[in-house]
Amino acid sequence: MKSLRMKRNARSFSDYRKNLWVLTLEGVPAIIMLTLLGGPFLTGYLLHLGATSQQIGLVLSMASIVNVVQVFVAYWMQRITNRYWVLVTFSAIHRIGWAATGLIPFIFPSDYWIPVFLTMYSIAFLGNAISGLVWTSLVGDMVPAGIRGRYMGIRNTMLNALGSLVLFIGGQALDRFPGQQGFNLLFIAIGICTVLNIIAFANYPKIPLAKSTESEFLPMLKKPFQDRAFLRAALFISLWLFLQGIIVPLFSYVMLHILHISYNWISIITVVQTAFMMISFYIWGNLNMKYSNKRLLYCTLPIIASACMLWSFISVFPAVAVLIAIHALLGIGIGGFNQLSFNFIIGDTPKSERPMFIAVYSALTGFAAFLGPILGGWLYEMLREMPAWMQSYGLSTLVGFMMLLLGLILGRVVLRDSYAPRPTEVARELT
C-alpha cells in the first residue's frame, strides 16, 4: 500500500514538472508577439494609423472592459467537459485577431483604419477574456500552491528578460526603418510567433475542472460577494487601477507625441522598465514564500505612485534621465503588483469556486481599467489648451499624488490583514 502511494506521488510530481515546462515554453512566443503588439509599439502603430489621444485611450481601455463577460464564462465553464479546447480556441482568436491588425493598411482605405482596428482589437480581446479565465484557472491547477509564488517569479523573470531584448530590437527596427516599412518587419515576426504560440497552447494538459458546489448562476455569483476580505480587496484594486489607468497607459503617448522622444530612446527606456520588472519578479516571488499576497501587494502601491509623481522632475532635469528613473520604479512596482494580484486571485480563493472569483475580480477591475484610459485620453485632449507643462508632467504628478494618498490611507486598511493560503486548499491542490 505504501509502495503504491509512493509511485502515485512520484507520477504526480512528474506531471507537475512537465506542466511547468509547458507553461514556461508557451510563454516564449507569447512574450515576443505581445511585446511587439503592445506597449510603445501599440501606441506608435495607432499614431501611424492616425489615432488621437482619445482614440488611443479607447483602444487601451477595450482590453479591460471585455473582461466583464468572464462572469458568464465562469458559469458556462461548469457545463463543459473539457476546458482544454476552450483555451486553445479562444487563445487562437485573440492571437490571430490582434496580429491581423497589421494587415489593415493593405486592405482598407485610411479613413477606416482606426474603426477597423478598434473592431478587430475588441474581438481579439473578447477571445482573450474567455481564454484568460480558463488559463488562470488551469494554471492554478498546474502549479502546486507550495511553489506557486517562486515559480511565477522565476517564469516572469525569464520571459521579461526575453521581452527586454525584443523591445530593444523592435525599437531599433522602427528607428532604422520608419513608418510602414518598420511595422511590416514587426508584424512578420508577430505572425511567426502567433503560429508557434497556438501550437504551444495545444500542448497544455487536460486537467479536469473542480466543479462549483452551486449549479445555478445567481448562487454561484453570490459566492465572491459573500467573501468580505476578497470583495474589499477587489474593490480597492479596482479603484487603484482606475487612477493608474488615467496616466500610466498613456505614458508612451506623452513620450512620443508631446515630448517627441525617439523610438530608439523609448525602446531603451522600456527595456529599463522591463529589466527592473524582471529583477522584481524574482524578489517578489521569494518574498511571497514568507509574506501574504495582500501584504506585499500593499508594499507595491507607494512605489507605483512615486513613479508617477517623479514626472515633475522633468521641469528640472533632462527628460530622458527622468524617464529612465520613472520606468525603473514603475517596473519594480507594477511587476510586483501584477504578479501578486495574480497570485492573490488563484491562491487566496477556494479552488472549486475559483472561476467565478476570477470572473468577478476581472469584471470589477476590468470596468475600472476601462474607464481610466478613456478619462485620461479625454483629459490630455482638454489640456491642449493649457500650458504645455500640464500635458508633459502636470497630470501625471497630480494623479500620482492622489494614488499615494489612496494607497497609504485606504490601502493600509484594506490590505493590512495578511493571511496565508488555506491549509485545506493547499493540501487538496498537492494531492
C-alpha positions as CSV (number, residue, x, y, z in Angstrom):
1,M,0.0,0.0,0.0
2,K,2.8,2.4,0.9
3,S,4.7,1.5,-2.3
4,L,1.6,2.2,-4.4
5,R,1.2,5.6,-2.7
6,M,4.8,6.5,-3.3
7,K,4.5,5.6,-7.0
8,R,1.4,7.7,-7.3
9,N,3.1,10.7,-5.7
10,A,6.1,10.3,-7.9
11,R,3.9,10.2,-11.0
12,S,2.0,13.3,-9.7
13,F,5.3,15.3,-9.2
14,S,6.5,14.2,-12.7
15,D,3.2,15.5,-14.2
16,Y,3.7,18.8,-12.3
17,R,7.2,19.1,-13.6
18,K,6.1,18.5,-17.2
19,N,3.3,21.0,-16.8
20,L,5.7,23.7,-15.5
21,W,7.9,23.2,-18.6
22,V,4.9,23.5,-20.9
23,L,3.8,26.7,-19.1
24,T,7.3,28.2,-19.3
25,L,7.9,27.3,-23.0
26,E,4.5,28.6,-24.1
27,G,5.4,32.0,-22.7
28,V,8.4,32.4,-25.1
29,P,6.5,33.0,-28.4
30,A,3.8,34.7,-26.4
31,I,6.1,37.3,-24.8
32,I,7.7,38.1,-28.2
33,M,4.4,38.7,-30.0
34,L,2.7,40.5,-27.1
35,T,5.7,42.8,-26.7
36,L,5.8,43.8,-30.3
37,L,2.0,44.3,-30.4
38,G,1.7,46.2,-27.1
39,G,3.3,49.0,-25.0
40,P,5.0,51.7,-27.0
41,F,4.7,49.7,-30.3
42,L,0.9,49.7,-29.9
43,T,0.8,53.4,-29.3
44,G,3.2,54.0,-32.2
45,Y,1.2,51.9,-34.6
46,L,-2.0,53.7,-33.6
47,L,-0.3,57.1,-34.1
48,H,0.9,55.7,-37.5
49,L,-2.7,54.9,-38.3
50,G,-3.7,58.5,-37.4
51,A,-5.3,58.0,-33.9
52,T,-5.9,60.8,-31.5
53,S,-5.2,60.7,-27.7
54,Q,-8.9,59.9,-27.1
55,Q,-8.9,57.1,-29.6
56,I,-5.7,55.7,-28.1
57,G,-7.3,55.8,-24.7
58,L,-10.4,54.0,-26.0
59,V,-8.3,51.2,-27.6
60,L,-6.2,50.7,-24.5
61,S,-9.4,50.5,-22.4
62,M,-11.1,47.9,-24.6
63,A,-8.8,45.2,-23.4
64,S,-10.2,45.6,-19.9
65,I,-14.0,46.2,-20.4
66,V,-14.5,42.9,-22.2
67,N,-13.4,41.1,-19.1
68,V,-17.0,41.6,-17.8
69,V,-18.1,38.6,-19.9
70,Q,-16.0,36.4,-17.7
71,V,-18.8,36.3,-15.2
72,F,-20.9,34.4,-17.7
73,V,-18.0,32.3,-18.9
74,A,-17.3,31.2,-15.3
75,Y,-20.9,29.8,-15.2
76,W,-20.6,28.3,-18.6
77,M,-17.4,26.5,-17.6
78,Q,-19.4,24.4,-15.2
79,R,-21.3,23.0,-18.1
80,I,-18.3,22.0,-20.3
81,T,-16.4,18.7,-20.0
82,N,-13.1,19.9,-21.4
83,R,-11.7,23.4,-20.8
84,Y,-8.6,22.5,-22.9
85,W,-10.4,23.1,-26.2
86,V,-11.9,26.4,-24.9
87,L,-8.3,27.6,-24.0
88,V,-6.8,26.6,-27.4
89,T,-9.8,28.0,-29.5
90,F,-10.1,31.4,-27.8
91,S,-6.4,31.9,-27.4
92,A,-6.1,31.4,-31.2
93,I,-8.9,34.0,-31.7
94,H,-7.0,36.5,-29.5
95,R,-3.6,35.9,-31.0
96,I,-4.7,35.8,-34.7
97,G,-7.2,38.7,-34.3
98,W,-4.6,41.0,-32.8
99,A,-1.8,40.0,-35.1
100,A,-4.1,40.5,-38.2
101,T,-4.4,44.3,-37.4
102,G,-1.1,44.6,-39.2
103,L,-3.0,44.0,-42.5
104,I,-5.3,47.0,-42.1
105,P,-3.2,49.5,-44.2
106,F,-3.1,47.0,-47.0
107,I,-6.8,46.2,-47.1
108,F,-8.8,49.3,-46.0
109,P,-8.9,53.0,-47.0
110,S,-7.1,55.3,-44.5
111,D,-10.5,56.7,-43.2
112,Y,-11.4,53.3,-41.9
113,W,-8.1,52.3,-40.3
114,I,-9.0,53.3,-36.7
115,P,-12.6,52.0,-36.7
116,V,-11.5,48.7,-38.2
117,F,-8.6,48.4,-35.7
118,L,-10.9,49.0,-32.8
119,T,-13.3,46.3,-34.1
120,M,-10.6,43.7,-34.6
121,Y,-8.9,44.6,-31.3
122,S,-12.2,44.3,-29.4
123,I,-13.0,40.8,-31.0
124,A,-9.4,39.7,-30.2
125,F,-9.7,40.7,-26.6
126,L,-13.1,39.2,-26.2
127,G,-11.3,35.9,-27.1
128,N,-8.6,36.8,-24.6
129,A,-11.2,37.4,-21.9
130,I,-12.6,33.9,-22.3
131,S,-9.3,32.2,-22.7
132,G,-7.7,34.2,-19.9
133,L,-10.2,33.0,-17.4
134,V,-9.6,29.4,-18.5
135,W,-5.9,29.9,-18.4
136,T,-5.8,31.4,-14.9
137,S,-7.9,28.5,-13.5
138,L,-5.8,26.0,-15.3
139,V,-2.5,27.5,-14.1
140,G,-3.9,27.3,-10.6
141,D,-4.2,23.5,-11.1
142,M,-0.9,23.1,-13.0
143,V,1.3,24.8,-10.4
144,P,1.4,23.4,-6.9
145,A,0.4,26.0,-4.3
146,G,3.6,25.5,-2.2
147,I,5.9,26.7,-5.0
148,R,3.5,29.0,-6.9
149,G,4.9,32.3,-5.8
150,R,8.6,31.4,-6.5
151,Y,7.8,29.6,-9.8
152,M,5.8,32.5,-11.2
153,G,8.6,34.9,-10.1
154,I,11.2,32.8,-12.0
155,R,9.0,32.3,-15.1
156,N,8.2,36.0,-15.3
157,T,11.9,36.9,-14.8
158,M,12.9,34.7,-17.7
159,L,10.2,35.8,-20.0
160,N,10.7,39.5,-19.3
161,A,14.5,39.1,-20.0
162,L,13.5,38.0,-23.4
163,G,10.9,40.8,-23.6
164,S,13.6,43.3,-22.9
165,L,15.7,42.1,-25.8
166,V,12.7,42.1,-28.1
167,L,11.8,45.7,-27.0
168,F,15.3,46.9,-27.9
169,I,15.4,45.1,-31.3
170,G,11.9,46.4,-32.1
171,G,12.8,50.0,-31.2
172,Q,16.0,49.8,-33.4
173,A,14.0,48.4,-36.3
174,L,11.4,51.2,-36.2
175,D,14.2,53.9,-35.9
176,R,16.1,52.4,-38.8
177,F,13.0,51.8,-41.0
178,P,10.5,54.4,-40.0
179,G,6.8,54.3,-41.0
180,Q,5.1,51.4,-42.7
181,Q,8.3,49.5,-43.5
182,G,9.3,49.2,-39.9
183,F,5.9,48.0,-38.8
184,N,5.9,45.5,-41.6
185,L,9.1,43.9,-40.2
186,L,7.5,43.8,-36.7
187,F,4.3,42.1,-38.0
188,I,6.3,39.4,-39.9
189,A,7.9,38.4,-36.5
190,I,4.5,38.7,-34.8
191,G,2.9,36.3,-37.4
192,I,5.5,33.6,-36.9
193,C,5.2,33.8,-33.1
194,T,1.4,33.7,-33.3
195,V,1.6,30.3,-35.0
196,L,4.2,29.0,-32.6
197,N,2.1,30.2,-29.6
198,I,-1.0,28.4,-30.7
199,I,1.0,25.2,-31.2
200,A,2.3,25.6,-27.6
201,F,-1.2,26.1,-26.2
202,A,-2.1,22.8,-27.9
203,N,0.4,21.0,-25.6
204,Y,-1.3,22.2,-22.3
205,P,-2.5,19.4,-20.1
206,K,-6.2,18.3,-20.0
207,I,-6.8,18.7,-16.2
208,P,-10.4,18.2,-15.1
209,L,-12.0,21.3,-13.6
210,A,-13.1,21.2,-10.0
211,K,-16.8,21.9,-10.2
212,S,-18.6,24.5,-8.1
213,T,-20.8,23.4,-5.2
214,E,-23.5,25.5,-6.8
215,S,-25.4,24.6,-10.0
216,E,-27.4,27.8,-10.5
217,F,-26.0,31.1,-11.8
218,L,-27.1,33.5,-9.1
219,P,-26.0,31.4,-6.1
220,M,-22.7,30.9,-7.8
221,L,-22.3,34.6,-8.5
222,K,-23.1,35.4,-4.8
223,K,-20.1,33.4,-3.5
224,P,-17.4,36.1,-4.2
225,F,-19.6,38.8,-2.9
226,Q,-20.1,36.9,0.4
227,D,-16.4,36.8,0.9
228,R,-15.8,40.2,2.6
229,A,-12.0,40.0,2.6
230,F,-11.9,39.2,-1.2
231,L,-14.5,41.8,-2.1
232,R,-12.8,44.6,-0.2
233,A,-9.5,43.8,-1.8
234,A,-11.1,43.6,-5.3
235,L,-12.9,46.9,-4.9
236,F,-9.8,48.7,-3.7
237,I,-7.7,47.3,-6.5
238,S,-10.4,48.4,-9.0
239,L,-10.2,51.9,-7.6
240,W,-6.4,51.9,-7.8
241,L,-6.5,50.6,-11.4
242,F,-8.9,53.4,-12.4
243,L,-6.5,56.1,-11.2
244,Q,-3.5,54.3,-12.6
245,G,-5.3,53.9,-15.9
246,I,-5.7,57.6,-16.3
247,I,-2.0,58.2,-16.8
248,V,0.2,55.0,-17.0
249,P,-1.2,53.5,-20.2
250,L,-0.7,56.9,-21.9
251,F,3.0,57.4,-20.9
252,S,4.0,56.2,-24.3
253,Y,1.7,58.8,-25.9
254,V,3.2,61.6,-23.8
255,M,6.8,60.5,-24.7
256,L,6.1,60.0,-28.4
257,H,3.6,62.8,-29.2
258,I,4.2,65.5,-26.6
259,L,7.9,65.1,-25.6
260,H,8.9,63.8,-29.1
261,I,11.2,61.1,-27.7
262,S,12.6,58.9,-30.5
263,Y,11.6,55.2,-30.8
264,N,15.2,54.3,-30.0
265,W,15.2,56.1,-26.6
266,I,11.6,54.8,-25.8
267,S,12.7,51.2,-26.5
268,I,15.7,51.7,-24.2
269,I,13.5,53.3,-21.5
270,T,11.0,50.4,-21.8
271,V,13.9,47.9,-21.7
272,V,15.0,49.5,-18.4
273,Q,11.4,49.1,-17.1
274,T,11.3,45.5,-18.2
275,A,14.7,44.8,-16.7
276,F,13.7,46.2,-13.3
277,M,10.4,44.3,-13.6
278,M,12.3,41.1,-14.3
279,I,14.5,41.5,-11.2
280,S,11.5,42.4,-9.1
281,F,9.6,39.3,-10.2
282,Y,12.3,37.1,-8.6
283,I,12.4,39.2,-5.5
284,W,8.7,39.5,-5.0
285,G,8.4,35.7,-5.7
286,N,10.8,34.9,-2.9
287,L,9.2,37.3,-0.5
288,N,5.9,35.7,-1.3
289,M,7.2,32.5,0.3
290,K,7.3,34.3,3.6
291,Y,4.6,37.0,3.4
292,S,1.0,37.0,2.2
293,N,-0.1,38.3,-1.2
294,K,-2.1,41.2,0.2
295,R,0.7,42.4,2.5
296,L,3.2,42.5,-0.3
297,L,0.6,44.0,-2.7
298,Y,0.2,46.9,-0.3
299,C,4.0,47.5,-0.5
300,T,3.9,48.0,-4.2
301,L,1.4,50.9,-4.1
302,P,3.8,53.7,-2.9
303,I,6.4,52.6,-5.5
304,I,3.9,53.0,-8.4
305,A,2.6,56.3,-7.0
306,S,6.2,57.6,-6.6
307,A,7.0,56.7,-10.2
308,C,4.0,58.8,-11.4
309,M,4.9,61.8,-9.2
310,L,8.5,61.6,-10.5
311,W,7.3,63.1,-13.8
312,S,7.5,66.6,-12.1
313,F,11.3,66.3,-12.2
314,I,11.2,66.8,-16.0
315,S,10.9,70.5,-15.2
316,V,14.4,70.4,-13.6
317,F,16.4,67.6,-15.1
318,P,16.9,66.2,-18.6
319,A,13.7,64.4,-19.8
320,V,15.4,61.1,-20.8
321,A,17.2,60.7,-17.4
322,V,14.0,61.3,-15.5
323,L,12.0,58.9,-17.8
324,I,14.6,56.2,-17.1
325,A,14.2,56.7,-13.4
326,I,10.4,56.7,-13.7
327,H,10.2,53.5,-15.6
328,A,12.7,51.8,-13.3
329,L,10.4,52.4,-10.4
330,L,7.4,51.5,-12.5
331,G,9.0,48.2,-13.4
332,I,9.5,47.3,-9.7
333,G,6.0,48.5,-8.6
334,I,3.9,47.2,-11.5
335,G,5.9,44.0,-11.7
336,G,5.1,43.2,-8.1
337,F,1.5,44.5,-8.4
338,N,0.7,42.3,-11.4
339,Q,2.4,39.2,-10.0
340,L,0.9,39.5,-6.5
341,S,-2.6,40.3,-7.7
342,F,-2.4,37.2,-9.9
343,N,-1.2,35.1,-7.0
344,F,-4.0,36.6,-4.8
345,I,-6.7,35.6,-7.2
346,I,-5.5,32.0,-7.7
347,G,-4.1,31.5,-4.2
348,D,-6.5,33.2,-1.8
349,T,-9.7,31.9,-3.3
350,P,-11.4,28.4,-2.9
351,K,-10.5,26.0,-5.6
352,S,-14.0,24.8,-6.5
353,E,-15.3,28.4,-6.8
354,R,-12.1,29.9,-8.4
355,P,-13.5,30.5,-11.9
356,M,-16.3,32.7,-10.6
357,F,-14.0,34.5,-8.1
358,I,-11.6,35.2,-11.0
359,A,-14.5,36.4,-13.2
360,V,-15.9,38.8,-10.6
361,Y,-12.4,40.1,-9.9
362,S,-11.8,40.6,-13.6
363,A,-15.2,42.3,-14.2
364,L,-14.6,44.8,-11.4
365,T,-11.0,45.6,-12.2
366,G,-11.7,45.5,-16.0
367,F,-14.5,48.1,-15.7
368,A,-12.3,50.3,-13.7
369,A,-9.4,49.9,-16.0
370,F,-11.7,50.6,-18.9
371,L,-12.8,54.0,-17.5
372,G,-9.3,55.1,-16.6
373,P,-7.7,55.4,-20.1
374,I,-10.8,56.9,-21.6
375,L,-10.8,59.6,-19.0
376,G,-7.0,60.0,-19.4
377,G,-7.3,60.4,-23.2
378,W,-10.1,63.0,-22.8
379,L,-8.0,64.9,-20.2
380,Y,-5.0,65.0,-22.4
381,E,-7.2,66.3,-25.2
382,M,-8.6,69.1,-22.9
383,L,-5.1,70.0,-21.7
384,R,-4.0,71.0,-25.2
385,E,-5.4,74.5,-24.4
386,M,-3.5,74.7,-21.2
387,P,0.2,75.4,-20.6
388,A,2.5,72.8,-22.1
389,W,3.7,71.5,-18.7
390,M,0.2,70.3,-17.8
391,Q,0.4,67.7,-20.6
392,S,4.1,67.0,-20.1
393,Y,4.1,66.2,-16.4
394,G,1.4,68.1,-14.6
395,L,-1.4,65.5,-14.9
396,S,0.9,62.5,-14.1
397,T,2.2,64.3,-11.0
398,L,-1.3,65.2,-9.7
399,V,-2.8,61.7,-10.3
400,G,0.4,60.1,-8.7
401,F,-0.1,62.2,-5.6
402,M,-3.8,61.0,-5.4
403,M,-2.6,57.4,-5.8
404,L,-0.1,57.8,-3.0
405,L,-2.8,59.1,-0.6
406,L,-5.2,56.3,-1.7
407,G,-2.5,53.7,-1.1
408,L,-1.3,54.9,2.3
409,I,-4.8,55.6,3.7
410,L,-7.3,53.2,2.3
411,G,-4.8,50.6,1.1
412,R,-3.4,50.2,4.6
413,V,-6.9,49.4,5.9
414,V,-7.9,47.0,3.1
415,L,-4.7,45.1,2.6
416,R,-3.1,45.1,6.0
417,D,-4.8,41.9,7.1
418,S,-2.4,39.2,5.8
419,Y,-3.4,35.6,5.6
420,A,-1.7,32.5,4.1
421,P,-3.5,30.2,1.6
422,R,-6.0,28.0,3.3
423,P,-4.2,24.8,4.5
424,T,-7.0,22.6,3.3
425,E,-6.8,24.1,-0.1
426,V,-3.0,23.7,-0.3
427,A,-3.3,20.0,0.8
428,R,-6.1,19.4,-1.8
429,E,-4.1,21.0,-4.6
430,L,-1.0,18.9,-3.8
431,T,-3.0,15.7,-3.9
